[in-house]
Amino acid sequence: MKQKFIIVVVLLVSFFSCEDVIDVDVPTSEPRLVIDASINWFKGTTGNEQFIKLTLTAPYFDDGVPPANNALVTVEDQNNNVFEFIEDENSGYYYNNNFITEINGVYNLTIVYENETYIGTETLLAVPEIEFVEQNLEGGITGEDTEIKAYFTDPANEENYYFFEFIPNTPVIPTLDTFKDEFVNGNQVFGFYVEEELNPGDEVLIKNHGVSKRFYEFMYVLLQQTGSAGGPFETQPATVRGNCMNITNPENYPFGYFRLSEVSQVNYVIQP
């Protein structure tokens, strides 16, 4: 009986010893500026109201993403119009309500933050209208997924690049995708979306952006890395750099991108 008691005690000690907290030492670095400067001109609107979001990088286990406050943010077009973006309280969101959009117009972004100046240059590119949407309720490998094709006609004799967003109104992560017209120039083509958790009556907001070759390459690499297998501590194959630079201190380069796009969008309802 005494021997059994000793065995039970040993088992209990072993069990509770597994409850020790293990501290993971995650490498940290000085915060960097993250620039989310996506100027979107939706077809059928003036495009006057725009915003730019500035945040800072944070350690992996932090609860939130800190905003970058009190920056001076301006965008200048090729006609020397300067658009000032004003922060809404301490949100990290900077707004402008008199922006002038011009297809093929060249724009220059300037951000002054913590006494350092960041710049970026990009062209506002057009996008074809989404003409119609087709669905297939028996798609995917299993034959049980919902497939959506958003058709548009690519302009002939042009080199075009596209950035798609598929945003369902259900608790499903939006899907992002890139597309180039290298082999389909001038043809009717489509953006493709497949999702298991969609049912008749659900809605999917489809957005197609006209983008530059550089943004296409940036987003293509970014999506390849974020979609790859591996744990949260896996080292990225390479740092994905955008088109913004720090001209005061080049070593303290920012993350993110300055992009301007015309956007065609459709809110599609899944049919029975």
Phi and psi restraints in degrees (value plus and minus 20) as a CYANA .aco file:
   2 LYS   PHI     -85.1   -45.1
   2 LYS   PSI     -57.6   -17.6
   3 GLN   PHI     -84.4   -44.4
   3 GLN   PSI     -59.8   -19.8
   4 LYS   PHI     -83.9   -43.9
   4 LYS   PSI     -59.3   -19.3
   5 PHE   PHI     -82.9   -42.9
   5 PHE   PSI     -61.2   -21.2
   6 ILE   PHI     -84.1   -44.1
   6 ILE   PSI     -60.4   -20.4
   7 ILE   PHI     -82.6   -42.6
   7 ILE   PSI     -63.0   -23.0
   8 VAL   PHI     -81.6   -41.6
   8 VAL   PSI     -63.4   -23.4
   9 VAL   PHI     -81.4   -41.4
   9 VAL   PSI     -63.8   -23.8
  10 VAL   PHI     -81.5   -41.5
  10 VAL   PSI     -61.7   -21.7
  11 LEU   PHI     -84.9   -44.9
  11 LEU   PSI     -61.1   -21.1
  12 LEU   PHI     -84.6   -44.6
  12 LEU   PSI     -61.5   -21.5
  13 VAL   PHI     -83.0   -43.0
  13 VAL   PSI     -61.1   -21.1
  14 SER   PHI     -84.5   -44.5
  14 SER   PSI     -60.5   -20.5
  15 PHE   PHI     -83.8   -43.8
  15 PHE   PSI     -69.9   -29.9
  16 PHE   PHI     -91.8   -51.8
  16 PHE   PSI     -42.1    -2.1
  17 SER   PHI     -87.6   -47.6
  17 SER   PSI     -40.4    -0.4
  18 CYS   PHI     -96.3   -56.3
  18 CYS   PSI     -26.8    13.2
  19 GLU   PHI    -108.7   -68.7
  19 GLU   PSI     -16.7    23.3
  20 ASP   PHI     -82.9   -42.9
  20 ASP   PSI     119.6   159.6
  21 VAL   PHI    -103.0   -63.0
  21 VAL   PSI     110.7   150.7
  22 ILE   PHI    -125.7   -85.7
  22 ILE   PSI      99.8   139.8
  23 ASP   PHI    -105.4   -65.4
  23 ASP   PSI     103.2   143.2
  24 VAL   PHI    -113.3   -73.3
  24 VAL   PSI     101.9   141.9
  25 ASP   PHI    -105.8   -65.8
  25 ASP   PSI      77.2   117.2
  26 VAL   PHI    -114.0   -74.0
  26 VAL   PSI     105.9   145.9
  27 PRO   PHI     -79.0   -39.0
  27 PRO   PSI     120.0   160.0
  28 THR   PHI    -145.2  -105.2
  28 THR   PSI     142.7   182.7
  29 SER   PHI    -164.7  -124.7
  29 SER   PSI     150.8   190.8
  30 GLU   PHI     -82.6   -42.6
  30 GLU   PSI     120.5   160.5
  31 PRO   PHI     -79.5   -39.5
  31 PRO   PSI     121.4   161.4
  32 ARG   PHI    -133.8   -93.8
  32 ARG   PSI     133.4   173.4
  33 LEU   PHI     -93.3   -53.3
  33 LEU   PSI     115.3   155.3
  34 VAL   PHI    -135.2   -95.2
  34 VAL   PSI      99.9   139.9
  35 ILE   PHI    -125.7   -85.7
  35 ILE   PSI      94.2   134.2
  36 ASP   PHI    -131.1   -91.1
  36 ASP   PSI      64.1   104.1
  37 ALA   PHI    -133.3   -93.3
  37 ALA   PSI      62.0   102.0
  38 SER   PHI    -129.1   -89.1
  38 SER   PSI      82.7   122.7
  39 ILE   PHI    -109.4   -69.4
  39 ILE   PSI      92.5   132.5
  40 ASN   PHI    -133.7   -93.7
  40 ASN   PSI     103.6   143.6
  41 TRP   PHI    -126.8   -86.8
  41 TRP   PSI      78.2   118.2
  42 PHE   PHI     -94.4   -54.4
  42 PHE   PSI     113.2   153.2
  43 LYS   PHI     -75.6   -35.6
  43 LYS   PSI     117.4   157.4
  44 GLY   PHI      68.6   108.6
  44 GLY   PSI     -18.7    21.3
  45 THR   PHI    -140.2  -100.2
  45 THR   PSI     148.1   188.1
  46 THR   PHI     -97.9   -57.9
  46 THR   PSI     -47.1    -7.1
  47 GLY   PHI      57.1    97.1
  47 GLY   PSI      -7.0    33.0
  48 ASN   PHI     -90.7   -50.7
  48 ASN   PSI     -51.5   -11.5
  49 GLU   PHI    -116.2   -76.2
  49 GLU   PSI      97.3   137.3
  50 GLN   PHI    -157.0  -117.0
  50 GLN   PSI     141.5   181.5
  51 PHE   PHI    -165.5  -125.5
  51 PHE   PSI     138.6   178.6
  52 ILE   PHI    -150.0  -110.0
  52 ILE   PSI     114.4   154.4
  53 LYS   PHI    -128.9   -88.9
  53 LYS   PSI     109.3   149.3
  54 LEU   PHI    -140.7  -100.7
  54 LEU   PSI     106.8   146.8
  55 THR   PHI    -153.1  -113.1
  55 THR   PSI    -199.8  -159.8
  56 LEU   PHI    -143.5  -103.5
  56 LEU   PSI     129.0   169.0
  57 THR   PHI     -86.1   -46.1
  57 THR   PSI     132.6   172.6
  58 ALA   PHI    -162.5  -122.5
  58 ALA   PSI     136.3   176.3
  59 PRO   PHI     -76.8   -36.8
  59 PRO   PSI     133.2   173.2
  60 TYR   PHI     -76.6   -36.6
  60 TYR   PSI     -61.0   -21.0
  61 PHE   PHI    -108.1   -68.1
  61 PHE   PSI     -16.7    23.3
  62 ASP   PHI     -86.3   -46.3
  62 ASP   PSI     129.1   169.1
  63 ASP   PHI     -91.1   -51.1
  63 ASP   PSI     -52.4   -12.4
  64 GLY   PHI    -161.7  -121.7
  64 GLY   PSI     159.7   199.7
  65 VAL   PHI    -125.7   -85.7
  65 VAL   PSI      99.2   139.2
  66 PRO   PHI     -93.1   -53.1
  66 PRO   PSI     118.0   158.0
  67 PRO   PHI     -94.7   -54.7
  67 PRO   PSI     134.9   174.9
  68 ALA   PHI    -117.6   -77.6
  68 ALA   PSI      86.7   126.7
  69 ASN   PHI    -115.2   -75.2
  69 ASN   PSI     138.1   178.1
  70 ASN   PHI      43.1    83.1
  70 ASN   PSI      12.1    52.1
  71 ALA   PHI    -106.0   -66.0
  71 ALA   PSI     136.0   176.0
  72 LEU   PHI    -121.6   -81.6
  72 LEU   PSI      97.0   137.0
  73 VAL   PHI    -143.9  -103.9
  73 VAL   PSI     103.3   143.3
  74 THR   PHI    -157.8  -117.8
  74 THR   PSI     132.8   172.8
  75 VAL   PHI    -148.0  -108.0
  75 VAL   PSI     111.2   151.2
  76 GLU   PHI    -136.8   -96.8
  76 GLU   PSI     114.0   154.0
  77 ASP   PHI    -115.0   -75.0
  77 ASP   PSI     159.6   199.6
  78 GLN   PHI     -92.4   -52.4
  78 GLN   PSI     -28.9    11.1
  79 ASN   PHI    -119.3   -79.3
  79 ASN   PSI      -6.2    33.8
  80 ASN   PHI      48.9    88.9
  80 ASN   PSI      -1.4    38.6
  81 ASN   PHI     -99.5   -59.5
  81 ASN   PSI     111.7   151.7
  82 VAL   PHI    -131.5   -91.5
  82 VAL   PSI     103.7   143.7
  83 PHE   PHI    -129.6   -89.6
  83 PHE   PSI      98.3   138.3
  84 GLU   PHI    -112.9   -72.9
  84 GLU   PSI     111.9   151.9
  85 PHE   PHI    -125.3   -85.3
  85 PHE   PSI     103.0   143.0
  86 ILE   PHI    -126.2   -86.2
  86 ILE   PSI     114.0   154.0
  87 GLU   PHI     -91.4   -51.4
  87 GLU   PSI     118.1   158.1
  88 ASP   PHI    -106.1   -66.1
  88 ASP   PSI      82.0   122.0
  89 GLU   PHI      32.2    72.2
  89 GLU   PSI    -146.6  -106.6
  90 ASN   PHI    -136.3   -96.3
  90 ASN   PSI      21.0    61.0
  91 SER   PHI    -105.9   -65.9
  91 SER   PSI     -41.2    -1.2
  92 GLY   PHI      64.7   104.7
  92 GLY   PSI     -20.8    19.2
  93 TYR   PHI    -118.2   -78.2
  93 TYR   PSI     106.4   146.4
  94 TYR   PHI    -135.6   -95.6
  94 TYR   PSI     106.2   146.2
  95 TYR   PHI    -136.0   -96.0
  95 TYR   PSI     129.8   169.8
  96 ASN   PHI    -160.4  -120.4
  96 ASN   PSI     117.6   157.6
  97 ASN   PHI    -139.3   -99.3
  97 ASN   PSI      -4.3    35.7
  98 ASN   PHI    -152.6  -112.6
  98 ASN   PSI      12.0    52.0
  99 PHE   PHI     -88.8   -48.8
  99 PHE   PSI     123.9   163.9
 100 ILE   PHI    -131.5   -91.5
 100 ILE   PSI      98.7   138.7
 101 THR   PHI    -118.2   -78.2
 101 THR   PSI     118.8   158.8
 102 GLU   PHI    -166.2  -126.2
 102 GLU   PSI      99.4   139.4
 103 ILE   PHI     -79.6   -39.6
 103 ILE   PSI     112.8   152.8
 104 ASN   PHI      47.8    87.8
 104 ASN   PSI      -8.0    32.0
 105 GLY   PHI     -96.1   -56.1
 105 GLY   PSI     123.5   163.5
 106 VAL   PHI    -118.5   -78.5
 106 VAL   PSI     112.6   152.6
 107 TYR   PHI    -146.5  -106.5
 107 TYR   PSI     124.8   164.8
 108 ASN   PHI    -139.9   -99.9
 108 ASN   PSI     103.8   143.8
 109 LEU   PHI    -116.0   -76.0
 109 LEU   PSI     116.5   156.5
 110 THR   PHI    -152.2  -112.2
 110 THR   PSI     108.0   148.0
 111 ILE   PHI    -147.5  -107.5
 111 ILE   PSI     106.0   146.0
 112 VAL   PHI    -128.9   -88.9
 112 VAL   PSI      95.9   135.9
 113 TYR   PHI    -159.5  -119.5
 113 TYR   PSI     108.1   148.1
 114 GLU   PHI      31.4    71.4
 114 GLU   PSI      25.3    65.3
 115 ASN   PHI      44.0    84.0
 115 ASN   PSI      -1.1    38.9
 116 GLU   PHI    -143.1  -103.1
 116 GLU   PSI     124.7   164.7
 117 THR   PHI    -129.1   -89.1
 117 THR   PSI     108.7   148.7
 118 TYR   PHI    -134.9   -94.9
 118 TYR   PSI     120.2   160.2
 119 ILE   PHI    -154.4  -114.4
 119 ILE   PSI     139.5   179.5
 120 GLY   PHI    -180.9  -140.9
 120 GLY   PSI     130.0   170.0
 121 THR   PHI    -151.1  -111.1
 121 THR   PSI     117.1   157.1
 122 GLU   PHI    -174.9  -134.9
 122 GLU   PSI     141.7   181.7
 123 THR   PHI    -130.0   -90.0
 123 THR   PSI     119.9   159.9
 124 LEU   PHI    -102.1   -62.1
 124 LEU   PSI      96.1   136.1
 125 LEU   PHI    -128.7   -88.7
 125 LEU   PSI     125.9   165.9
 126 ALA   PHI     -98.9   -58.9
 126 ALA   PSI     145.4   185.4
 127 VAL   PHI    -162.7  -122.7
 127 VAL   PSI     123.1   163.1
 128 PRO   PHI     -89.7   -49.7
 128 PRO   PSI     137.9   177.9
 129 GLU   PHI     -91.8   -51.8
 129 GLU   PSI     118.2   158.2
 130 ILE   PHI     -90.0   -50.0
 130 ILE   PSI      99.3   139.3
 131 GLU   PHI    -107.3   -67.3
 131 GLU   PSI     -64.0   -24.0
 132 PHE   PHI    -182.4  -142.4
 132 PHE   PSI     146.1   186.1
 133 VAL   PHI    -146.4  -106.4
 133 VAL   PSI     116.4   156.4
 134 GLU   PHI    -135.3   -95.3
 134 GLU   PSI     130.9   170.9
 135 GLN   PHI    -151.4  -111.4
 135 GLN   PSI     137.5   177.5
 136 ASN   PHI    -161.3  -121.3
 136 ASN   PSI      95.3   135.3
 137 LEU   PHI    -102.9   -62.9
 137 LEU   PSI     -22.3    17.7
 138 GLU   PHI    -142.9  -102.9
 138 GLU   PSI      24.9    64.9
 139 GLY   PHI    -118.9   -78.9
 139 GLY   PSI    -189.6  -149.6
 140 GLY   PHI      55.1    95.1
 140 GLY   PSI     158.5   198.5
 141 ILE   PHI     -86.0   -46.0
 141 ILE   PSI     -56.9   -16.9
 142 THR   PHI    -102.4   -62.4
 142 THR   PSI     -35.8     4.2
 143 GLY   PHI      58.0    98.0
 143 GLY   PSI      -7.4    32.6
 144 GLU   PHI    -141.0  -101.0
 144 GLU   PSI     -17.4    22.6
 145 ASP   PHI    -109.5   -69.5
 145 ASP   PSI     139.9   179.9
 146 THR   PHI    -117.5   -77.5
 146 THR   PSI     105.2   145.2
 147 GLU   PHI    -128.8   -88.8
 147 GLU   PSI     119.4   159.4
 148 ILE   PHI    -148.2  -108.2
 148 ILE   PSI     115.6   155.6
 149 LYS   PHI    -143.0  -103.0
 149 LYS   PSI     100.6   140.6
 150 ALA   PHI    -124.2   -84.2
 150 ALA   PSI      89.5   129.5
 151 TYR   PHI    -109.3   -69.3
 151 TYR   PSI     123.2   163.2
 152 PHE   PHI    -172.3  -132.3
 152 PHE   PSI     142.8   182.8
 153 THR   PHI    -124.5   -84.5
 153 THR   PSI      97.4   137.4
 154 ASP   PHI     -91.9   -51.9
 154 ASP   PSI     112.9   152.9
 155 PRO   PHI     -82.0   -42.0
 155 PRO   PSI     118.1   158.1
 156 ALA   PHI     -96.4   -56.4
 156 ALA   PSI     133.3   173.3
 157 ASN   PHI      38.8    78.8
 157 ASN   PSI      10.1    50.1
 158 GLU   PHI    -153.8  -113.8
 158 GLU   PSI     132.3   172.3
 159 GLU   PHI    -117.7   -77.7
 159 GLU   PSI      92.8   132.8
 160 ASN   PHI    -143.9  -103.9
 160 ASN   PSI     127.8   167.8
 161 TYR   PHI    -152.5  -112.5
 161 TYR   PSI     124.7   164.7
 162 TYR   PHI    -152.9  -112.9
 162 TYR   PSI     130.6   170.6
 163 PHE   PHI    -148.5  -108.5
 163 PHE   PSI      98.4   138.4
 164 PHE   PHI    -123.2   -83.2
 164 PHE   PSI     123.1   163.1
 165 GLU   PHI    -144.8  -104.8
 165 GLU   PSI     110.2   150.2
 166 PHE   PHI    -138.6   -98.6
 166 PHE   PSI      91.1   131.1
 167 ILE   PHI    -140.1  -100.1
 167 ILE   PSI      82.1   122.1
 168 PRO   PHI     -97.8   -57.8
 168 PRO   PSI     138.2   178.2
 169 ASN   PHI    -111.0   -71.0
 169 ASN   PSI      -5.1    34.9
 170 THR   PHI    -128.7   -88.7
 170 THR   PSI     147.3   187.3
 171 PRO   PHI     -91.6   -51.6
 171 PRO   PSI      41.8    81.8
 172 VAL   PHI    -145.2  -105.2
 172 VAL   PSI     118.7   158.7
 173 ILE   PHI     -84.8   -44.8
 173 ILE   PSI     111.0   151.0
 174 PRO   PHI     -78.3   -38.3
 174 PRO   PSI     132.2   172.2
 175 THR   PHI    -127.8   -87.8
 175 THR   PSI     112.6   152.6
 176 LEU   PHI    -133.3   -93.3
 176 LEU   PSI     125.8   165.8
 177 ASP   PHI    -174.1  -134.1
 177 ASP   PSI     136.2   176.2
 178 THR   PHI    -140.2  -100.2
 178 THR   PSI     136.5   176.5
 179 PHE   PHI    -172.8  -132.8
 179 PHE   PSI     121.0   161.0
 180 LYS   PHI    -147.5  -107.5
 180 LYS   PSI     134.7   174.7
 181 ASP   PHI    -116.5   -76.5
 181 ASP   PSI       5.8    45.8
 182 GLU   PHI     -73.2   -33.2
 182 GLU   PSI     -61.6   -21.6
 183 PHE   PHI    -130.3   -90.3
 183 PHE   PSI     -15.4    24.6
 184 VAL   PHI    -152.2  -112.2
 184 VAL   PSI       4.5    44.5
 185 ASN   PHI     -75.7   -35.7
 185 ASN   PSI     106.2   146.2
 186 GLY   PHI      61.6   101.6
 186 GLY   PSI     -15.9    24.1
 187 ASN   PHI    -122.7   -82.7
 187 ASN   PSI     146.8   186.8
 188 GLN   PHI    -100.2   -60.2
 188 GLN   PSI     103.1   143.1
 189 VAL   PHI    -151.3  -111.3
 189 VAL   PSI     159.9   199.9
 190 PHE   PHI    -166.4  -126.4
 190 PHE   PSI     132.2   172.2
 191 GLY   PHI    -108.6   -68.6
 191 GLY   PSI     119.0   159.0
 192 PHE   PHI    -135.7   -95.7
 192 PHE   PSI     117.0   157.0
 193 TYR   PHI    -159.9  -119.9
 193 TYR   PSI     113.8   153.8
 194 VAL   PHI    -152.8  -112.8
 194 VAL   PSI     116.1   156.1
 195 GLU   PHI    -170.4  -130.4
 195 GLU   PSI     114.3   154.3
 196 GLU   PHI     -96.3   -56.3
 196 GLU   PSI     -59.1   -19.1
 197 GLU   PHI    -111.4   -71.4
 197 GLU   PSI      33.4    73.4
 198 LEU   PHI    -148.1  -108.1
 198 LEU   PSI     119.6   159.6
 199 ASN   PHI    -152.8  -112.8
 199 ASN   PSI     140.0   180.0
 200 PRO   PHI     -71.7   -31.7
 200 PRO   PSI     114.3   154.3
 201 GLY   PHI      79.5   119.5
 201 GLY   PSI     -43.3    -3.3
 202 ASP   PHI     -89.8   -49.8
 202 ASP   PSI     134.9   174.9
 203 GLU   PHI    -137.1   -97.1
 203 GLU   PSI     126.8   166.8
 204 VAL   PHI    -150.1  -110.1
 204 VAL   PSI     100.2   140.2
 205 LEU   PHI    -104.5   -64.5
 205 LEU   PSI      98.4   138.4
 206 ILE   PHI    -127.2   -87.2
 206 ILE   PSI     104.6   144.6
 207 LYS   PHI    -144.6  -104.6
 207 LYS   PSI     111.5   151.5
 208 ASN   PHI    -139.6   -99.6
 208 ASN   PSI     103.3   143.3
 209 HIS   PHI    -128.8   -88.8
 209 HIS   PSI     117.5   157.5
 210 GLY   PHI    -102.1   -62.1
 210 GLY   PSI     105.2   145.2
 211 VAL   PHI    -153.0  -113.0
 211 VAL   PSI     146.1   186.1
 212 SER   PHI    -101.1   -61.1
 212 SER   PSI     144.5   184.5
 213 LYS   PHI     -80.4   -40.4
 213 LYS   PSI     -59.6   -19.6
 214 ARG   PHI     -85.6   -45.6
 214 ARG   PSI     -61.8   -21.8
 215 PHE   PHI     -86.6   -46.6
 215 PHE   PSI     -60.2   -20.2
 216 TYR   PHI     -74.9   -34.9
 216 TYR   PSI     -66.8   -26.8
 217 GLU   PHI     -86.8   -46.8
 217 GLU   PSI     -60.1   -20.1
 218 PHE   PHI     -80.6   -40.6
 218 PHE   PSI     -70.4   -30.4
 219 MET   PHI     -90.5   -50.5
 219 MET   PSI     -55.0   -15.0
 220 TYR   PHI     -80.6   -40.6
 220 TYR   PSI     -67.2   -27.2
 221 VAL   PHI     -85.7   -45.7
 221 VAL   PSI     -62.1   -22.1
 222 LEU   PHI     -81.3   -41.3
 222 LEU   PSI     -63.9   -23.9
 223 LEU   PHI     -88.1   -48.1
 223 LEU   PSI     -55.0   -15.0
 224 GLN   PHI     -83.5   -43.5
 224 GLN   PSI     -60.0   -20.0
 225 GLN   PHI     -93.4   -53.4
 225 GLN   PSI     -64.6   -24.6
 226 THR   PHI     -91.9   -51.9
 226 THR   PSI     -39.9     0.1
 227 GLY   PHI    -114.1   -74.1
 227 GLY   PSI     -20.5    19.5
 228 SER   PHI    -100.7   -60.7
 228 SER   PSI     140.6   180.6
 229 ALA   PHI     -95.3   -55.3
 229 ALA   PSI     137.9   177.9
 230 GLY   PHI     114.6   154.6
 230 GLY   PSI     139.1   179.1
 231 GLY   PHI     -99.2   -59.2
 231 GLY   PSI     156.8   196.8
 232 PRO   PHI     -87.8   -47.8
 232 PRO   PSI     -36.0     4.0
 233 PHE   PHI    -121.5   -81.5
 233 PHE   PSI     -12.5    27.5
 234 GLU   PHI     -88.1   -48.1
 234 GLU   PSI     116.8   156.8
 235 THR   PHI     -95.2   -55.2
 235 THR   PSI     112.1   152.1
 236 GLN   PHI     -85.4   -45.4
 236 GLN   PSI     124.5   164.5
 237 PRO   PHI     -77.1   -37.1
 237 PRO   PSI     -53.3   -13.3
 238 ALA   PHI    -179.7  -139.7
 238 ALA   PSI     133.2   173.2
 239 THR   PHI     -93.9   -53.9
 239 THR   PSI     106.6   146.6
 240 VAL   PHI    -108.4   -68.4
 240 VAL   PSI      89.1   129.1
 241 ARG   PHI    -118.3   -78.3
 241 ARG   PSI     119.8   159.8
 242 GLY   PHI    -111.4   -71.4
 242 GLY   PSI    -175.3  -135.3
 243 ASN   PHI    -123.1   -83.1
 243 ASN   PSI      -6.3    33.7
 244 CYS   PHI    -124.6   -84.6
 244 CYS   PSI     126.5   166.5
 245 MET   PHI    -156.9  -116.9
 245 MET   PSI     137.3   177.3
 246 ASN   PHI    -118.8   -78.8
 246 ASN   PSI      88.9   128.9
 247 ILE   PHI    -106.1   -66.1
 247 ILE   PSI     -30.6     9.4
 248 THR   PHI    -104.8   -64.8
 248 THR   PSI     -64.1   -24.1
 249 ASN   PHI    -159.9  -119.9
 249 ASN   PSI      65.5   105.5
 250 PRO   PHI     -75.4   -35.4
 250 PRO   PSI     -48.2    -8.2
 251 GLU   PHI     -87.8   -47.8
 251 GLU   PSI     -46.0    -6.0
 252 ASN   PHI    -114.2   -74.2
 252 ASN   PSI      37.7    77.7
 253 TYR   PHI     -90.7   -50.7
 253 TYR   PSI     132.3   172.3
 254 PRO   PHI    -109.8   -69.8
 254 PRO   PSI     147.3   187.3
 255 PHE   PHI    -124.2   -84.2
 255 PHE   PSI     147.9   187.9
 256 GLY   PHI      80.3   120.3
 256 GLY   PSI    -187.1  -147.1
 257 TYR   PHI    -174.6  -134.6
 257 TYR   PSI     130.7   170.7
 258 PHE   PHI    -128.4   -88.4
 258 PHE   PSI      92.9   132.9
 259 ARG   PHI    -152.2  -112.2
 259 ARG   PSI     123.1   163.1
 260 LEU   PHI    -148.5  -108.5
 260 LEU   PSI     110.5   150.5
 261 SER   PHI    -163.6  -123.6
 261 SER   PSI     122.8   162.8
 262 GLU   PHI     -99.9   -59.9
 262 GLU   PSI     124.3   164.3
 263 VAL   PHI    -149.3  -109.3
 263 VAL   PSI     111.8   151.8
 264 SER   PHI    -127.3   -87.3
 264 SER   PSI     110.3   150.3
 265 GLN   PHI    -155.7  -115.7
 265 GLN   PSI     129.3   169.3
 266 VAL   PHI    -158.6  -118.6
 266 VAL   PSI     114.0   154.0
 267 ASN   PHI    -118.7   -78.7
 267 ASN   PSI      84.6   124.6
 268 TYR   PHI    -120.2   -80.2
 268 TYR   PSI     113.3   153.3
 269 VAL   PHI    -120.8   -80.8
 269 VAL   PSI     106.8   146.8
 270 ILE   PHI     -85.1   -45.1
 270 ILE   PSI     106.9   146.9
 271 GLN   PHI    -112.2   -72.2
 271 GLN   PSI     132.2   172.2
